[in-house]
Amino acid sequence: MTIQTTTHLNFRGNAREALGFYQSVFGGELIIATHAQAYPSFPEEEADLVAFGQVESANGFRIMAYDVPAARAYDAGIAPVFVSIRGTDTQELTAIWSALAEGATIIQPLAPSGWAPLFGMLTDRFGITFVLDIAAAY
């Protein structure tokens, strides 16, 4: 048996925008099903929100997202999840960093660290914290 994990992000009304942004950064295919498409009846004002969304790229990046309906409690919390992007190509990782950093809050600038040839941490404009690093031999 093999398994694969995928980070699944919850939003309140801007999952489509976030998924489009992640597709612009990582490339790949964007799939979106709305609440109206997924459920037999849904409030009209939320019908076009994302019930299932995913970006999957050939380089292995995959992320899912959805818009939490107004009828359900939702609190994004403070740094409830980090999305880790670990690569082997400095140039590719730097390009991803530059794209994610647009409108982001930089927590740790992308630079060499004591545990990785390149490491950085930021919270993107959607409030999602990304940790990027170059894989190191341990």
Stockholm file with secondary structure:
# STOCKHOLM 1.0

chainA/1-138         MTIQTTTHLNFRGNAREALGFYQSVFGGELIIATHAQAYPSFPEEEADLVAFGQVESANGFRIMAYDVPAARAYDAGIAPVFVSIRGTDTQELTAIWSALAEGATIIQPLAPSGWAPLFGMLTDRFGITFVLDIAAAY
#=GR chainA/1-138 SS CCCCCCEEEEESSCHHHHHHHHHHHHCSEEEEEEHHHHSSSCCGGGTTSEEEEEEECTTSCEEEEEECCTTSCCCCCSSCCEEEEEESCHHHHHHHHHHHTTTCEEEEEEECCSSSSSEEEEECTTSCEEEEEECCCC
#=GC SS_cons         CCCCCCEEEEESSCHHHHHHHHHHHHCSEEEEEEHHHHSSSCCGGGTTSEEEEEEECTTSCEEEEEECCTTSCCCCCSSCCEEEEEESCHHHHHHHHHHHTTTCEEEEEEECCSSSSSEEEEECTTSCEEEEEECCCC
//
